Amino acid sequence: MRVLEAVCYVFAFALLVLAAVLPAAVPHRDRMAYAGLALALLPTTAHALQAH
C-alpha cells in the first residue's frame, strides 16, 4: 500500500507543479490542478475509510 501512496503523491505533486507553471491561456490547466488534488487526497481517504 505504501508504494501506491508514493505513486499517488508523486503524480499529484507533478500535476500541481505543472498546473502552477503553465500560463493561464493553456486549456484544461484547472483540470490538471483538480486531478492533482484528487490524487493527493486519494490515499488519505482510503486510509480513513479502512479505519472505520
mmCIF file as gemmi writes it, N, C-alpha and C atoms, coordinates in Angstrom:
data_model
loop_
_atom_site.group_PDB
_atom_site.id
_atom_site.type_symbol
_atom_site.label_atom_id
_atom_site.label_alt_id
_atom_site.label_comp_id
_atom_site.label_asym_id
_atom_site.label_entity_id
_atom_site.label_seq_id
_atom_site.pdbx_PDB_ins_code
_atom_site.Cartn_x
_atom_site.Cartn_y
_atom_site.Cartn_z
_atom_site.occupancy
_atom_site.B_iso_or_equiv
_atom_site.pdbx_formal_charge
_atom_site.auth_seq_id
_atom_site.auth_asym_id
_atom_site.pdbx_PDB_model_num
ATOM 1 N N . MET Axp A 1 ? 0.829 -1.202 0 1 0 ? 1 A 1
ATOM 2 C CA . MET Axp A 1 ? 0 0 0 1 0 ? 1 A 1
ATOM 3 C C . MET Axp A 1 ? 0.867 1.256 0 1 0 ? 1 A 1
ATOM 4 N N . ARG Axp A 2 ? 2.022 1.174 0.585 1 0 ? 2 A 1
ATOM 5 C CA . ARG Axp A 2 ? 2.899 2.353 0.646 1 0 ? 2 A 1
ATOM 6 C C . ARG Axp A 2 ? 3.379 2.771 -0.73 1 0 ? 2 A 1
ATOM 7 N N . VAL Axp A 3 ? 3.597 1.793 -1.615 1 0 ? 3 A 1
ATOM 8 C CA . VAL Axp A 3 ? 4.062 2.122 -2.965 1 0 ? 3 A 1
ATOM 9 C C . VAL Axp A 3 ? 2.973 2.882 -3.714 1 0 ? 3 A 1
ATOM 10 N N . LEU Axp A 4 ? 1.737 2.45 -3.565 1 0 ? 4 A 1
ATOM 11 C CA . LEU Axp A 4 ? 0.621 3.138 -4.218 1 0 ? 4 A 1
ATOM 12 C C . LEU Axp A 4 ? 0.468 4.56 -3.692 1 0 ? 4 A 1
ATOM 13 N N . GLU Axp A 5 ? 0.648 4.751 -2.399 1 0 ? 5 A 1
ATOM 14 C CA . GLU Axp A 5 ? 0.584 6.096 -1.831 1 0 ? 5 A 1
ATOM 15 C C . GLU Axp A 5 ? 1.683 6.98 -2.406 1 0 ? 5 A 1
ATOM 16 N N . ALA Axp A 6 ? 2.881 6.424 -2.513 1 0 ? 6 A 1
ATOM 17 C CA . ALA Axp A 6 ? 4.001 7.204 -3.055 1 0 ? 6 A 1
ATOM 18 C C . ALA Axp A 6 ? 3.751 7.582 -4.503 1 0 ? 6 A 1
ATOM 19 N N . VAL Axp A 7 ? 3.211 6.672 -5.277 1 0 ? 7 A 1
ATOM 20 C CA . VAL Axp A 7 ? 2.904 6.961 -6.684 1 0 ? 7 A 1
ATOM 21 C C . VAL Axp A 7 ? 1.851 8.057 -6.779 1 0 ? 7 A 1
ATOM 22 N N . CYS Axp A 8 ? 0.83 7.974 -5.946 1 0 ? 8 A 1
ATOM 23 C CA . CYS Axp A 8 ? -0.221 8.997 -5.952 1 0 ? 8 A 1
ATOM 24 C C . CYS Axp A 8 ? 0.347 10.366 -5.601 1 0 ? 8 A 1
ATOM 25 N N . TYR Axp A 9 ? 1.18 10.411 -4.574 1 0 ? 9 A 1
ATOM 26 C CA . TYR Axp A 9 ? 1.739 11.696 -4.158 1 0 ? 9 A 1
ATOM 27 C C . TYR Axp A 9 ? 2.694 12.266 -5.2 1 0 ? 9 A 1
ATOM 28 N N . VAL Axp A 10 ? 3.479 11.416 -5.844 1 0 ? 10 A 1
ATOM 29 C CA . VAL Axp A 10 ? 4.412 11.896 -6.874 1 0 ? 10 A 1
ATOM 30 C C . VAL Axp A 10 ? 3.644 12.464 -8.061 1 0 ? 10 A 1
ATOM 31 N N . PHE Axp A 11 ? 2.644 11.744 -8.531 1 0 ? 11 A 1
ATOM 32 C CA . PHE Axp A 11 ? 1.857 12.243 -9.66 1 0 ? 11 A 1
ATOM 33 C C . PHE Axp A 11 ? 1.064 13.49 -9.28 1 0 ? 11 A 1
ATOM 34 N N . ALA Axp A 12 ? 0.554 13.537 -8.052 1 0 ? 12 A 1
ATOM 35 C CA . ALA Axp A 12 ? -0.181 14.717 -7.598 1 0 ? 12 A 1
ATOM 36 C C . ALA Axp A 12 ? 0.729 15.932 -7.58 1 0 ? 12 A 1
ATOM 37 N N . PHE Axp A 13 ? 1.928 15.766 -7.042 1 0 ? 13 A 1
ATOM 38 C CA . PHE Axp A 13 ? 2.882 16.876 -6.996 1 0 ? 13 A 1
ATOM 39 C C . PHE Axp A 13 ? 3.249 17.33 -8.404 1 0 ? 13 A 1
ATOM 40 N N . ALA Axp A 14 ? 3.473 16.374 -9.304 1 0 ? 14 A 1
ATOM 41 C CA . ALA Axp A 14 ? 3.824 16.721 -10.683 1 0 ? 14 A 1
ATOM 42 C C . ALA Axp A 14 ? 2.694 17.483 -11.369 1 0 ? 14 A 1
ATOM 43 N N . LEU Axp A 15 ? 1.459 17.037 -11.182 1 0 ? 15 A 1
ATOM 44 C CA . LEU Axp A 15 ? 0.325 17.721 -11.799 1 0 ? 15 A 1
ATOM 45 C C . LEU Axp A 15 ? 0.133 19.126 -11.232 1 0 ? 15 A 1
ATOM 46 N N . LEU Axp A 16 ? 0.299 19.267 -9.928 1 0 ? 16 A 1
ATOM 47 C CA . LEU Axp A 16 ? 0.137 20.583 -9.315 1 0 ? 16 A 1
ATOM 48 C C . LEU Axp A 16 ? 1.237 21.546 -9.749 1 0 ? 16 A 1
ATOM 49 N N . VAL Axp A 17 ? 2.461 21.062 -9.841 1 0 ? 17 A 1
ATOM 50 C CA . VAL Axp A 17 ? 3.562 21.906 -10.311 1 0 ? 17 A 1
ATOM 51 C C . VAL Axp A 17 ? 3.341 22.293 -11.762 1 0 ? 17 A 1
ATOM 52 N N . LEU Axp A 18 ? 2.924 21.337 -12.57 1 0 ? 18 A 1
ATOM 53 C CA . LEU Axp A 18 ? 2.675 21.63 -13.983 1 0 ? 18 A 1
ATOM 54 C C . LEU Axp A 18 ? 1.557 22.652 -14.141 1 0 ? 18 A 1
ATOM 55 N N . ALA Axp A 19 ? 0.496 22.5 -13.367 1 0 ? 19 A 1
ATOM 56 C CA . ALA Axp A 19 ? -0.606 23.46 -13.443 1 0 ? 19 A 1
ATOM 57 C C . ALA Axp A 19 ? -0.179 24.837 -12.96 1 0 ? 19 A 1
ATOM 58 N N . ALA Axp A 20 ? 0.734 24.891 -12.008 1 0 ? 20 A 1
ATOM 59 C CA . ALA Axp A 20 ? 1.193 26.179 -11.496 1 0 ? 20 A 1
ATOM 60 C C . ALA Axp A 20 ? 2.142 26.878 -12.466 1 0 ? 20 A 1
ATOM 61 N N . VAL Axp A 21 ? 2.904 26.11 -13.213 1 0 ? 21 A 1
ATOM 62 C CA . VAL Axp A 21 ? 3.913 26.679 -14.105 1 0 ? 21 A 1
ATOM 63 C C . VAL Axp A 21 ? 3.323 27.111 -15.449 1 0 ? 21 A 1
ATOM 64 N N . LEU Axp A 22 ? 2.32 26.387 -15.893 1 0 ? 22 A 1
ATOM 65 C CA . LEU Axp A 22 ? 1.742 26.691 -17.209 1 0 ? 22 A 1
ATOM 66 C C . LEU Axp A 22 ? 1.02 28.041 -17.187 1 0 ? 22 A 1
ATOM 67 N N . PRO Axp A 23 ? 1.05 28.759 -18.301 1 0 ? 23 A 1
ATOM 68 C CA . PRO Axp A 23 ? 0.325 30.036 -18.351 1 0 ? 23 A 1
ATOM 69 C C . PRO Axp A 23 ? -1.194 29.815 -18.314 1 0 ? 23 A 1
ATOM 70 N N . ALA Axp A 24 ? -1.912 30.863 -17.964 1 0 ? 24 A 1
ATOM 71 C CA . ALA Axp A 24 ? -3.368 30.762 -17.812 1 0 ? 24 A 1
ATOM 72 C C . ALA Axp A 24 ? -4.073 30.468 -19.134 1 0 ? 24 A 1
ATOM 73 N N . ALA Axp A 25 ? -3.428 30.736 -20.252 1 0 ? 25 A 1
ATOM 74 C CA . ALA Axp A 25 ? -4.057 30.52 -21.552 1 0 ? 25 A 1
ATOM 75 C C . ALA Axp A 25 ? -4.098 29.043 -21.958 1 0 ? 25 A 1
ATOM 76 N N . VAL Axp A 26 ? -3.385 28.197 -21.236 1 0 ? 26 A 1
ATOM 77 C CA . VAL Axp A 26 ? -3.358 26.77 -21.565 1 0 ? 26 A 1
ATOM 78 C C . VAL Axp A 26 ? -4.702 26.146 -21.2 1 0 ? 26 A 1
ATOM 79 N N . PRO Axp A 27 ? -5.339 25.472 -22.167 1 0 ? 27 A 1
ATOM 80 C CA . PRO Axp A 27 ? -6.633 24.862 -21.848 1 0 ? 27 A 1
ATOM 81 C C . PRO Axp A 27 ? -6.474 23.689 -20.872 1 0 ? 27 A 1
ATOM 82 N N . HIS Axp A 28 ? -7.451 23.502 -20.033 1 0 ? 28 A 1
ATOM 83 C CA . HIS Axp A 28 ? -7.537 22.395 -19.06 1 0 ? 28 A 1
ATOM 84 C C . HIS Axp A 28 ? -6.469 22.474 -17.972 1 0 ? 28 A 1
ATOM 85 N N . ARG Axp A 29 ? -5.896 23.626 -17.755 1 0 ? 29 A 1
ATOM 86 C CA . ARG Axp A 29 ? -4.925 23.779 -16.667 1 0 ? 29 A 1
ATOM 87 C C . ARG Axp A 29 ? -5.598 23.556 -15.327 1 0 ? 29 A 1
ATOM 88 N N . ASP Axp A 30 ? -6.816 24.017 -15.18 1 0 ? 30 A 1
ATOM 89 C CA . ASP Axp A 30 ? -7.538 23.823 -13.924 1 0 ? 30 A 1
ATOM 90 C C . ASP Axp A 30 ? -7.844 22.352 -13.672 1 0 ? 30 A 1
ATOM 91 N N . ARG Axp A 31 ? -8.092 21.604 -14.728 1 0 ? 31 A 1
ATOM 92 C CA . ARG Axp A 31 ? -8.36 20.173 -14.562 1 0 ? 31 A 1
ATOM 93 C C . ARG Axp A 31 ? -7.123 19.429 -14.082 1 0 ? 31 A 1
ATOM 94 N N . MET Axp A 32 ? -5.951 19.874 -14.514 1 0 ? 32 A 1
ATOM 95 C CA . MET Axp A 32 ? -4.712 19.266 -14.013 1 0 ? 32 A 1
ATOM 96 C C . MET Axp A 32 ? -4.566 19.51 -12.518 1 0 ? 32 A 1
ATOM 97 N N . ALA Axp A 33 ? -4.9 20.718 -12.087 1 0 ? 33 A 1
ATOM 98 C CA . ALA Axp A 33 ? -4.817 21.033 -10.659 1 0 ? 33 A 1
ATOM 99 C C . ALA Axp A 33 ? -5.826 20.213 -9.857 1 0 ? 33 A 1
ATOM 100 N N . TYR Axp A 34 ? -7.04 20.069 -10.377 1 0 ? 34 A 1
ATOM 101 C CA . TYR Axp A 34 ? -8.054 19.27 -9.686 1 0 ? 34 A 1
ATOM 102 C C . TYR Axp A 34 ? -7.64 17.802 -9.618 1 0 ? 34 A 1
ATOM 103 N N . ALA Axp A 35 ? -7.058 17.295 -10.698 1 0 ? 35 A 1
ATOM 104 C CA . ALA Axp A 35 ? -6.593 15.903 -10.703 1 0 ? 35 A 1
ATOM 105 C C . ALA Axp A 35 ? -5.469 15.72 -9.691 1 0 ? 35 A 1
ATOM 106 N N . GLY Axp A 36 ? -4.585 16.704 -9.587 1 0 ? 36 A 1
ATOM 107 C CA . GLY Axp A 36 ? -3.517 16.623 -8.603 1 0 ? 36 A 1
ATOM 108 C C . GLY Axp A 36 ? -4.051 16.615 -7.187 1 0 ? 36 A 1
ATOM 109 N N . LEU Axp A 37 ? -5.032 17.457 -6.919 1 0 ? 37 A 1
ATOM 110 C CA . LEU Axp A 37 ? -5.636 17.474 -5.587 1 0 ? 37 A 1
ATOM 111 C C . LEU Axp A 37 ? -6.355 16.162 -5.276 1 0 ? 37 A 1
ATOM 112 N N . ALA Axp A 38 ? -7.038 15.618 -6.266 1 0 ? 38 A 1
ATOM 113 C CA . ALA Axp A 38 ? -7.744 14.349 -6.068 1 0 ? 38 A 1
ATOM 114 C C . ALA Axp A 38 ? -6.756 13.221 -5.789 1 0 ? 38 A 1
ATOM 115 N N . LEU Axp A 39 ? -5.64 13.202 -6.515 1 0 ? 39 A 1
ATOM 116 C CA . LEU Axp A 39 ? -4.634 12.167 -6.267 1 0 ? 39 A 1
ATOM 117 C C . LEU Axp A 39 ? -3.986 12.33 -4.896 1 0 ? 39 A 1
ATOM 118 N N . ALA Axp A 40 ? -3.825 13.566 -4.459 1 0 ? 40 A 1
ATOM 119 C CA . ALA Axp A 40 ? -3.241 13.79 -3.144 1 0 ? 40 A 1
ATOM 120 C C . ALA Axp A 40 ? -4.188 13.336 -2.026 1 0 ? 40 A 1
ATOM 121 N N . LEU Axp A 41 ? -5.484 13.463 -2.237 1 0 ? 41 A 1
ATOM 122 C CA . LEU Axp A 41 ? -6.461 13.083 -1.216 1 0 ? 41 A 1
ATOM 123 C C . LEU Axp A 41 ? -6.837 11.603 -1.256 1 0 ? 41 A 1
ATOM 124 N N . LEU Axp A 42 ? -6.531 10.923 -2.357 1 0 ? 42 A 1
ATOM 125 C CA . LEU Axp A 42 ? -6.932 9.529 -2.512 1 0 ? 42 A 1
ATOM 126 C C . LEU Axp A 42 ? -6.368 8.612 -1.42 1 0 ? 42 A 1
ATOM 127 N N . PRO Axp A 43 ? -5.063 8.616 -1.145 1 0 ? 43 A 1
ATOM 128 C CA . PRO Axp A 43 ? -4.561 7.72 -0.084 1 0 ? 43 A 1
ATOM 129 C C . PRO Axp A 43 ? -5.115 8.054 1.298 1 0 ? 43 A 1
ATOM 130 N N . THR Axp A 44 ? -5.288 9.33 1.572 1 0 ? 44 A 1
ATOM 131 C CA . THR Axp A 44 ? -5.824 9.736 2.874 1 0 ? 44 A 1
ATOM 132 C C . THR Axp A 44 ? -7.265 9.249 3.031 1 0 ? 44 A 1
ATOM 133 N N . THR Axp A 45 ? -8.041 9.393 1.986 1 0 ? 45 A 1
ATOM 134 C CA . THR Axp A 45 ? -9.436 8.944 2.027 1 0 ? 45 A 1
ATOM 135 C C . THR Axp A 45 ? -9.521 7.432 2.17 1 0 ? 45 A 1
ATOM 136 N N . ALA Axp A 46 ? -8.704 6.707 1.423 1 0 ? 46 A 1
ATOM 137 C CA . ALA Axp A 46 ? -8.711 5.258 1.514 1 0 ? 46 A 1
ATOM 138 C C . ALA Axp A 46 ? -8.31 4.786 2.914 1 0 ? 46 A 1
ATOM 139 N N . HIS Axp A 47 ? -7.324 5.429 3.492 1 0 ? 47 A 1
ATOM 140 C CA . HIS Axp A 47 ? -6.894 5.066 4.842 1 0 ? 47 A 1
ATOM 141 C C . HIS Axp A 47 ? -7.986 5.364 5.868 1 0 ? 47 A 1
ATOM 142 N N . ALA Axp A 48 ? -8.66 6.505 5.712 1 0 ? 48 A 1
ATOM 143 C CA . ALA Axp A 48 ? -9.728 6.857 6.639 1 0 ? 48 A 1
ATOM 144 C C . ALA Axp A 48 ? -10.898 5.887 6.532 1 0 ? 48 A 1
ATOM 145 N N . LEU Axp A 49 ? -11.208 5.444 5.328 1 0 ? 49 A 1
ATOM 146 C CA . LEU Axp A 49 ? -12.315 4.501 5.159 1 0 ? 49 A 1
ATOM 147 C C . LEU Axp A 49 ? -11.958 3.116 5.691 1 0 ? 49 A 1
ATOM 148 N N . GLN Axp A 50 ? -10.696 2.736 5.59 1 0 ? 50 A 1
ATOM 149 C CA . GLN Axp A 50 ? -10.287 1.435 6.118 1 0 ? 50 A 1
ATOM 150 C C . GLN Axp A 50 ? -10.285 1.423 7.641 1 0 ? 50 A 1
ATOM 151 N N . ALA Axp A 51 ? -10.066 2.587 8.251 1 0 ? 51 A 1
ATOM 152 C CA . ALA Axp A 51 ? -10.012 2.655 9.714 1 0 ? 51 A 1
ATOM 153 C C . ALA Axp A 51 ? -11.381 2.465 10.354 1 0 ? 51 A 1
ATOM 154 N N . HIS Axp A 52 ? -12.441 2.684 9.61 1 0 ? 52 A 1
ATOM 155 C CA . HIS Axp A 52 ? -13.789 2.581 10.173 1 0 ? 52 A 1
ATOM 156 C C . HIS Axp A 52 ? -14.368 1.231 10.003 1 0 ? 52 A 1
